Amino acid sequence: MKENYIMKLTLLEQKSQKLEEELKGIGQQINELALLKEDIKKIKESKEDEMLSGLGKGIFIKTKMLEREFVVNVGSNILLKKSPAQVLELIEEQVKQLSEMKTKVVDEIEETNINLERLVEKAKKEAMEIQKEREKETNKKEQGKKKGKKKSR
């Protein structure tokens, strides 16, 4: 019985940890989109024709903007031109979807934690019942020994 509780507790703890990691990842994505949104707004409002474009890993190149439209990968490597307003709308939709996912993950974490608490309480209750049974058995044995000593006198 003890092993059963340990196995269930371990599984619930692993699930909770996995969900916490997922929640952290969602939060990071939301933060990245917020930064991207601010950058798009700056480009949209900027009067400058030149800017530094990030290539990744802290490497930038000076570029000249010919137009204020963005090229967006819409899936399956299909690239479409989008206005800054359309890109901002797209980002908002992604943030909305991630926020909904975040809510679901938080709910699942809460449910998992409730299940963990219930299982721990159930295990404690069962352990107390086993302890009481053992105490009863010990008391019966001790009473039997006392009776045996009285008869032998």
Secondary structure, 3 states (H helix, E strand, C coil): CHHHHHHHHHHHHHHHHHHHHHHHHHHHHHHHHHHHHHHHHHHHHCCCCEEEEEEECCEEEEEECCCCCEEEECCCCCEEEECHHHHHHHHHHHHHHHHHHHHHHHHHHHHHHHHHHHHHHHHHHHHHHHHHHHHHHHHHHHHHHHHHHHHHC
